[in-house]
Amino acid sequence: MKIKRMPEKIVALRKKKNWSQQDLADKIHVHVQTIGRWERGKALPSLEELADLAASFGLPADYLVFD
């Protein structure tokens, strides 16, 4: 399992949707700074946040977690 790639995936998926960090934060009900920490690899989403994040992108959560 390589969690290092999760930040890169979040950034790429967000940009593909043309969403700002604030747009994504609003969709999953977290603070915009939380999105920034995830994208910089400084923090990881909780299981509930991971589920919300994956749902916002229309993907299974394991796509974000595993390579």
C-alpha positions as CSV (number, residue, x, y, z in Angstrom):
1,M,0.0,0.0,0.0
2,K,1.4,3.4,-1.0
3,I,-0.5,6.3,0.5
4,K,2.1,8.7,-0.8
5,R,0.2,8.9,-4.1
6,M,-3.1,9.9,-2.5
7,P,-2.3,13.7,-2.4
8,E,-1.4,13.6,-6.1
9,K,-4.6,11.8,-6.9
10,I,-6.7,14.3,-5.0
11,V,-5.1,17.2,-6.8
12,A,-5.4,15.6,-10.2
13,L,-9.0,14.6,-9.8
14,R,-10.0,18.0,-8.4
15,K,-8.3,19.8,-11.3
16,K,-9.9,17.5,-13.8
17,K,-13.3,18.6,-12.4
18,N,-12.1,22.3,-12.6
19,W,-12.8,22.6,-8.9
20,S,-11.0,24.9,-6.5
21,Q,-10.0,23.6,-3.1
22,Q,-12.9,25.6,-1.7
23,D,-15.3,23.9,-4.2
24,L,-14.2,20.5,-3.0
25,A,-14.3,21.5,0.6
26,D,-17.8,22.7,0.2
27,K,-18.9,19.5,-1.4
28,I,-17.6,17.3,1.3
29,H,-18.2,19.7,4.2
30,V,-14.7,20.2,5.4
31,H,-12.6,23.3,5.9
32,V,-10.6,24.5,2.8
33,Q,-7.4,24.2,4.9
34,T,-8.2,20.5,5.3
35,I,-8.1,20.0,1.5
36,G,-4.8,21.8,1.4
37,R,-3.3,19.5,4.1
38,W,-4.4,16.4,2.2
39,E,-3.0,17.7,-1.1
40,R,0.3,18.5,0.5
41,G,0.4,15.1,2.2
42,K,0.4,16.7,5.7
43,A,-2.8,14.9,6.8
44,L,-5.0,12.0,5.7
45,P,-8.8,12.0,5.5
46,S,-10.7,10.1,8.1
47,L,-12.7,7.1,6.8
48,E,-15.9,9.1,6.6
49,E,-14.0,11.9,4.8
50,L,-12.4,9.4,2.5
51,A,-15.9,8.0,1.6
52,D,-17.2,11.5,1.0
53,L,-14.2,12.4,-1.1
54,A,-14.4,9.3,-3.3
55,A,-18.2,9.8,-3.7
56,S,-17.6,13.4,-4.8
57,F,-15.3,12.1,-7.6
58,G,-17.6,9.2,-8.4
59,L,-14.9,6.7,-7.6
60,P,-14.4,3.9,-5.2
61,A,-12.4,4.8,-2.1
62,D,-9.8,2.2,-2.8
63,Y,-8.8,4.1,-5.9
64,L,-7.6,7.0,-3.7
65,V,-5.8,4.7,-1.2
66,F,-4.1,2.1,-3.4
67,D,-1.9,2.3,-6.4
